[in-house]
């Protein structure tokens, strides 16, 4: 039976990003389970998944069979389709779906067939890491739904085939606390309008979004919250974040007047229209916003221009 | 590097064979509590605390038997090992070179003096608290969440969510006796940093990869050193206060003037310290402390 060794932990099989906000560490002493659609012996059946030579064939089955607090290692080259709502029915909490590989060799999850196709993180402390999500269907309603506390999505990429656009890419559901989206890329189609890249629903607490690159055509902003009750939301540039909204609403971060928390750079923002829209690119009447120095938030609204520092009203020493 | 530890032990309250008995701590028969484990294991060992481990802290103080013990929690979110503080007993790392990592502390004792003490006397040095989270529960909060004590203590990656509804600010991290200590990568909500007044340790408060303080409504002085402190205070740190002046967010609370005269403060550029005073406002640069001159 293969087991992750201390040396693998020390080598950093999980990101160790220390920002005072918690550090994901994988569960390491439960024997890992394996998923590999390319293995000839792969099968979705009880008794499989425990050895790398006899893996599960799909993540969808694996998460129904995987014990709590277990790393579910997904091998390079794995491919899988998602064609129905709530396609991955997690049985237990604390499952860490850990993709291996780089670039096109990352495990690749393709949404299609139905506009209701969706992965829902429905158990607490579920982690998805290093997966590539591809959308092949226009008007896909909501491919990624976070529906339990303490879930994390790390080091992932979401991209869309030419001419298709999900309505909303990620939704952190109502009342879900302490979710983390970190080091990710959402590349939506820039022509077809969608609603939002990320929606933070009402009554969430302590969710963190950091180290991101989001592009698309979003009528409600790249990161959106139109509902009340969000507390201590943190939208943080981290090591450097980037967002471009190709929609004429020119909003990158669009939060309700009651959402509280931090917005801090470093961020590079690009707006669609060459207009008086720099201040309005970030809306958050009850947030505190840090846009200078190490937390610089620069905004560009026309090709070839250098960034202007985000220019909301600064606190004064009086 | 813990990968080269002398021995490896395991703790898991959820394991069917878990037992606090001498000679235990194996993967197939783990200890049932961290408290017992740290009084049992050899020096320079790693104690892996498994996901979903839960433990109450209340009946006894925690006494480390040996130096160099690394207590390492596994798991993410609510699957992290969780310690619920039920009585005013402290977890004091009174040895040398010990580490606690990736643990969740639920603090339910009103005005508890100290929840975790990193180090002891100056000779009990080189201890560290890494990537731990503290939450106030039950409408109460301790007086000090963490006390750093002894030389070269490190508190790195700490998150403290105190209770803004309880009167007066708690102290997230307090530096006591000891030199060359470091607080880095921190997120304080409704609490602040303080050096024990009247003492003169040399300590460093470093934003690291980015640190954040949301002040308690009653406490605008969120970094409160002693006027005799030596060391560095650098950003990037983002601070939110509800009143007062930006210049006094970092200041000795019992002295006069700027009272950070021995500290050096770096608050521009990559080391920015920004302070926001109201909803929707952008942070302005900290403006206390006279800038150095080329003369």
Interface residues (C-beta under 8 A of the other chain):
Chain A: X6 X7 X9 X10 X17 X18 X19 X20 X21 X22 X23 X24 X25 X26 X27 X28 X29 X68 X69 X93 X94 X96 X124 X125 X127 X149 X150 X151 X152 X178 X206 X232 X234 X236 X238 X239 X260 X262 X264 X284 X285 X286 X287 X288 X289 X290 X291 X292 X293 X294 X295 X310 X312 X313 X314 X315 X316 X317 X318
Chain B: X1 X2 X3 X5 X8 X10 X27 X46 X48 X50 X51 X52 X73 X74 X75 X76 X77 X78 X79 X102 X130 X131 X133 X156 X157 X158 X159 X161 X185 X186 X187 X189 X207 X208 X209 X210 X211 X212 X214 X235 X236 X238 X240 X245 X246 X247 X267 X268 X269 X270 X271 X272 X274 X275 X276 X277 X278 X279 X280 X281 X282 X283 X284 X285 X287
